[in-house]
Amino acid sequence: MKNKNLFVSAALSLLPLAVPAGAADRMIFGEDDRVEIYQMPEKFRAAADSTVSLWKKNSLTLDTATGEYKLAVYKFGLAYNLCGGTKFMEQPVGANCSGALVGEDLVVTAGHCVVTAADCANTKFVFGFAMNPDGSARTSVPAGEVYGCARILARENSSVTTDNDGESVTVQGPDYALIQLDHKVSGHKPLPVDRSAGPKKGDRVFVTGHPSGLPFKFAGNASVVRPVDPRLAYFHTDLDVFGGNSGSPVFNADTGLIIGVHVRSETGHFLPTFEGCNTYTVRPAGVGRGGEVTKIGFAAALIPPTPDESAAQASVAAALDSLRGDLPRLAESVSFGE
């Protein structure tokens, strides 16, 4: 066990990076960059194909006549009293978290999405919850696209709260879970993860997942917005993410490798208007702290390498080496947890 007190002391010396108690996890920066699966760049389509949505077990009903599971959904706009014209308001919602296939029967997600063995038993992992080009939603999925949770292989969701001159400040540790599914996945390829020294400020990123429980969305046009401190468990981006994006894989847009798991952002997702309805919270580009992403290095040792990962790493090895210099490896540099 590494010394958590040493970590807390170091992190508190970087108070602009510490997280105020009660921070939420939804935000749009500048323009809303979320798009449907059929609108996303073709070169990133494999990321969509292996992104999963997490559902409560009782939200799925098997239709034995069709061999498909019906998903229990409700209309986004009605559920959140959204103002007319709000993006995606006519779409269904129902998923509670997101995740990524990283092994033939392994999914990585946020640690706060699957906490206990009971949560594991009560969670279903669904591929293919998305919108069609004609505007309809896939609210029924083949039984072969639905998987159960066999066990939680590894999980962390730690933090330390301290008083700083009368203000409660929470320093967040890693927030991730590695889930073993109840059987091997067919028809989807495990996604490769980054095993380098990790991201740096300015790296271009994108995210895949299910914001607010909506059908699949891709969001790009974003980057790592703050210097990445090796003592902290997370890094910051200006990705457009919402609550259901918890557990979403965050990718380096140049390598295509998973560099982290989205876990939280900095403010409420909707604002009330004078008309009595709600609209999205939008922060000007370049303003704020940014969304927080747990570094994939915490789970990487338990994730088997994929052929795509090896190829991607080889193709950028020279560039990574020139940037890496003498930076310590992530597992050695972050002092929070074991």
Residue pairs with C-beta under 8 A, 6 or more apart in sequence:
1 338
2 335
2 336
2 337
2 338
3 335
4 160
4 335
4 336
4 337
6 335
7 171
7 231
7 334
7 335
7 336
8 160
8 162
8 171
10 231
10 335
11 17
11 18
11 171
11 231
11 232
12 18
12 162
12 164
12 169
12 171
14 229
14 231
14 232
15 164
15 169
16 289
17 226
17 229
17 232
17 236
17 289
18 169
18 170
18 171
19 159
19 169
19 170
19 171
19 172
19 264
19 292
20 168
20 169
20 170
21 161
21 168
21 169
21 170
23 170
23 264
23 265
23 266
23 267
24 243
24 264
24 265
24 266
24 267
24 268
24 269
25 241
25 242
25 243
25 245
25 246
25 263
25 264
25 265
25 291
26 211
26 212
26 241
26 242
26 243
26 265
26 267
26 268
26 269
26 270
26 281
27 240
27 241
27 242
27 265
27 266
27 267
27 269
27 281
27 283
27 288
27 291
28 240
28 280
28 281
28 282
28 283
29 222
29 238
29 239
29 240
29 282
29 283
29 284
29 285
29 286
29 287
29 288
29 290
30 238
30 282
30 283
30 284
30 285
30 286
31 221
31 285
32 87
32 240
32 280
32 282
33 219
33 220
33 221
33 222
33 240
34 87
34 88
34 211
34 217
34 218
34 219
34 240
35 217
35 218
35 219
36 130
36 131
36 133
36 215
36 216
36 217
36 218
37 45
37 48
37 130
37 131
37 215
37 216
37 217
37 218
38 131
38 132
38 133
39 218
40 48
40 218
40 220
41 218
41 220
43 256
44 206
44 208
44 218
44 220
44 251
44 253
44 256
46 189
46 191
46 308
47 100
47 191
47 206
47 208
47 218
47 249
47 251
47 256
48 130
48 208
48 216
48 218
49 127
49 188
49 189
50 100
50 101
50 127
50 188
50 189
50 190
50 191
51 98
51 99
51 100
51 101
51 208
51 209
51 216
51 248
51 249
52 98
52 99
52 100
52 101
52 107
52 125
52 126
52 127
52 147
53 95
53 97
53 98
53 99
53 125
53 126
53 129
53 209
53 210
53 213
53 216
53 244
54 95
54 96
54 97
54 98
54 99
54 109
54 113
54 114
54 123
54 124
54 125
54 126
54 247
55 71
55 94
55 95
55 96
55 123
55 124
55 125
55 126
56 96
56 122
56 123
56 124
57 121
57 122
57 123
57 124
58 72
58 122
59 71
59 72
59 94
59 124
60 69
60 70
60 71
60 72
60 124
60 126
60 146
61 69
61 70
61 72
62 68
62 69
62 70
62 143
63 69
63 70
63 140
66 140
67 142
67 143
68 140
68 141
68 142
68 143
69 126
69 140
69 141
69 142
69 143
69 145
69 146
70 139
70 140
71 92
71 94
71 126
71 129
71 139
71 140
71 141
72 94
73 92
73 93
73 94
73 137
73 139
74 92
74 93
74 94
75 89
75 90
75 91
75 92
75 93
76 82
76 88
76 89
76 90
76 91
76 92
76 93
76 212
76 214
77 86
77 89
77 90
79 93
80 212
80 270
80 278
81 276
81 277
81 278
82 89
82 270
82 277
82 278
82 279
83 273
83 275
83 277
83 278
83 279
84 277
86 278
86 279
86 280
87 280
88 212
88 214
91 131
91 137
91 214
91 215
92 137
92 139
92 214
92 215
93 212
93 213
93 214
93 244
94 129
94 213
95 126
95 129
95 210
95 213
95 214
95 244
96 113
96 213
96 244
97 109
97 110
97 113
97 114
97 210
97 244
97 246
97 247
98 109
98 208
98 209
98 210
98 244
98 245
98 246
98 247
98 248
98 249
98 262
99 107
99 108
99 109
99 113
99 125
99 179
99 247
99 248
99 249
100 107
100 108
100 109
100 191
100 208
100 248
100 249
100 258
101 107
101 185
101 188
101 189
101 190
101 191
102 108
102 178
102 190
102 191
102 193
102 258
102 299
102 303
103 190
103 303
103 304
104 184
104 185
104 190
105 150
105 180
105 181
105 183
105 184
105 185
106 153
106 178
106 179
106 180
106 181
106 190
106 303
106 304
107 125
107 178
107 179
107 181
108 176
108 177
108 178
108 179
108 247
108 249
108 258
108 261
108 296
108 299
108 303
109 176
109 177
109 179
109 246
109 247
109 261
110 157
110 175
110 176
110 177
110 246
110 247
110 261
110 262
110 263
110 294
111 155
111 156
111 157
111 174
111 175
111 176
111 177
111 263
112 157
112 175
112 246
112 263
113 123
113 177
113 246
113 247
114 120
114 123
114 149
114 152
114 155
114 177
114 179
115 155
115 157
117 151
117 152
119 149
120 149
120 150
120 151
120 152
120 179
121 148
121 149
123 148
123 149
124 146
124 147
124 148
124 149
125 146
125 147
125 148
125 149
125 179
125 181
126 141
126 145
126 146
126 147
127 141
127 145
127 146
127 185
127 187
127 188
128 138
128 141
128 142
128 145
129 138
129 139
129 141
129 210
129 215
129 216
130 137
130 138
130 215
130 216
131 137
131 138
131 215
131 216
132 138
137 215
138 215
144 186
144 187
145 187
147 181
147 182
147 183
147 185
148 181
148 182
149 179
149 180
149 181
149 182
150 179
150 180
150 181
150 182
151 179
151 180
152 177
152 178
152 179
152 180
153 178
153 179
153 180
153 302
154 176
154 177
154 178
154 299
154 302
155 176
155 177
155 178
156 173
156 174
156 175
156 176
156 177
156 298
156 337
157 173
157 174
157 175
157 176
157 177
158 172
158 173
158 174
158 175
158 336
158 337
159 170
159 171
159 172
159 173
160 170
160 171
160 173
161 168
161 169
161 170
161 171
162 168
162 169
162 171
163 169
171 336
172 233
172 234
172 263
172 264
172 292
173 233
173 336
173 337
174 233
174 234
174 294
174 295
174 298
174 334
174 336
174 337
175 233
175 234
175 261
175 263
175 264
175 294
176 261
176 263
176 294
176 298
176 299
177 247
178 299
178 302
178 303
189 306
189 308
190 304
190 306
191 249
191 258
191 306
191 308
192 256
192 257
192 258
192 305
192 306
192 308
192 309
192 310
192 312
192 313
193 257
193 258
193 259
193 296
193 299
193 300
193 303
193 309
194 252
194 255
194 257
194 258
194 259
194 296
194 300
194 313
195 297
195 300
195 305
195 309
195 313
196 313
196 320
196 324
197 320
197 323
197 324
197 327
197 328
197 329
197 330
198 228
198 230
198 235
198 259
198 295
198 297
198 330
199 205
199 224
199 228
199 235
199 252
199 259
199 260
199 295
200 224
200 227
200 228
200 323
201 223
201 224
201 225
201 226
201 227
201 228
202 223
202 224
203 223
203 224
203 252
203 253
203 254
203 259
204 220
204 222
204 223
204 252
204 253
204 254
205 220
205 222
205 223
205 224
205 237
205 239
205 250
205 251
205 252
205 253
205 259
206 218
206 219
206 220
206 222
206 239
206 250
206 251
206 253
207 218
207 219
207 220
207 222
207 237
207 239
207 241
207 245
207 248
207 249
207 250
207 251
207 262
208 216
208 217
208 218
208 248
208 249
208 251
209 216
209 217
209 241
209 244
209 245
209 247
209 248
209 249
209 262
210 216
210 217
210 244
210 245
210 248
211 217
211 219
211 240
211 241
211 242
211 243
211 244
211 245
212 242
212 243
212 244
212 269
213 243
213 244
214 244
219 239
219 240
219 241
220 253
222 237
222 238
222 239
222 240
223 237
223 238
224 235
224 236
224 237
225 236
225 237
225 238
225 286
225 290
226 235
226 236
226 289
226 290
228 235
230 327
230 328
230 330
230 333
230 334
231 333
231 334
231 335
232 334
232 336
233 294
233 295
233 298
233 334
233 336
233 337
234 260
234 263
234 292
234 293
234 294
234 295
235 260
235 292
235 293
235 295
236 289
236 290
236 291
236 292
236 293
237 250
237 290
237 291
237 293
238 285
238 286
238 288
238 290
238 291
239 250
239 262
239 291
241 248
241 262
241 265
241 291
242 269
243 269
245 262
246 262
246 263
246 264
247 261
247 262
247 263
248 261
248 262
249 258
249 260
249 261
249 262
250 258
250 259
250 260
250 261
250 262
250 293
251 257
251 258
251 259
252 259
254 316
255 312
255 313
255 315
255 316
256 308
256 312
257 309
257 312
257 313
258 296
259 293
259 295
259 296
260 293
260 294
260 295
260 296
261 293
261 294
261 296
261 299
262 291
262 292
262 293
263 292
263 293
263 294
264 291
264 292
265 290
265 291
265 292
266 288
266 289
266 290
266 291
267 281
267 283
267 288
268 281
269 280
269 281
270 278
270 279
270 280
270 281
271 278
271 279
271 280
271 281
272 278
273 279
295 330
295 334
297 329
297 330
297 331
297 334
298 330
298 331
298 334
298 337
301 331
313 320
327 333
